[in-house]
Amino acid sequence: MKASGKHPHSRSLTYDEWEALDILYNYEVPEYITGIKKSEISIRVTKGWGESINLTITPEDVIEYYHKDARNISSGIRTIAGFSGDWRHIDELAKESLEIYKVINREALIREADKHGMQMRG
């Protein structure tokens, strides 16, 4: 599915933001991304025993993850947006969400990062 404004659950993104998403995803937004808005991304994830849910991740959730969970090496479980799982899968969710928000709402990431004494790179 092309990002260019044709995603069924998209709202409030500019043409330039859609163009940047097209480039990010090589013109094919993955099917597991069920919605993209300026302040929330919906991603289909699988809970234990194979049950799928739509997880909503906000810029605040992403920064919270990097502030509290990303460097926690004492546990194999991490959490983003209230969803916990194997650290590798959660880390990938956080990385992908961060990349999307860098394109569509970098200002919100910077604002949230400032609250935690963090700085955006890249």
Secondary structure, DSSP 8 states (H G I E B T S, - for coil): ---TTT-TTEES--HHHHHHHHHHTTT---TTEEEEETTEEEEEEE-GGG-EEEEEE-HHHHHHIIIIITT--S-SEEEETTEEEEHHHHHHHHHHHHHHHHHH-HHHHHHHHHHTT-----
